[in-house]
Amino acid sequence: MINRSLENLDILYQAGTRWMQLTYNYRNFLGDGCTERTNSGLSDFGIEVVERLNELGIIIDLSHCGPQTTNDGIKFSKTGAMINHSMCEALHKDHPRAKTDTQIKAMADKGGVLGIICLGYMIGPNLGTETTLETYIDHIDHAVKVGGIDHVALAADYPIQGLEANGATRENWYVPRLTRFKPSYKVQWPPWIPELDTTDRYRHVARRLDKRGYSTGDIEKILGLNWLRYYKEVLKP
């Protein structure tokens, strides 16, 4: 969206942009995405973009970045880059969208936040059997142990009302993704964990966190206060 022009960042900022992913799944002028064959990290131009985003006060999101691009985004950002919607590689190995413990810790050490994605097929490989709401809570729990309670939050990555209520079907949701995404994405149908595909998804999460011994204050941080803290620190008036 910025092509090769830093000036386009200023135009986007004036238009209201306050949050930008450095890449999607594939390579662009900034760096390699998570499903790219190579793993080259940020380009020189990508580093310049990170510096300008910091100056403007635009949030840097590494959710879809490749491994080295993620590492570089954390390293070269003066403020804490965030991973808005992802999951823990330690619990779902070999998925291109997952982040390692090393990345989660490095991100947290600079003040960033990891949002745990609600899409079920990204949480685990076998929805309905091995992958359940408890698996989702496992990702939150693991990320907290690695990055700390102040650096983990929630993320949906689909409509508020849920995918099923929004009209997602095998034909209009699943089938197109078989060609849009590489096989490494491991797309499944249905893609959701039932308790997380409703408007009260985070009530279910809060109850499970309570059962695991999280305090009310820590649950509130995960439910939203960590995001609010992060926005106040990174966004400029």
Helices and strands as residue ranges (DSSP letters): H 7-14, E 19-21, H 44-56, E 59-61, H 67-76, E 83-88, E 98-99, H 101-109, E 114-117, H 120-123, H 133-147, G 149-151, E 152-155, I 170-174, H 175-180, G 183-185, G 194-196, H 201-211, H 216-220, I 221-225, H 226-234
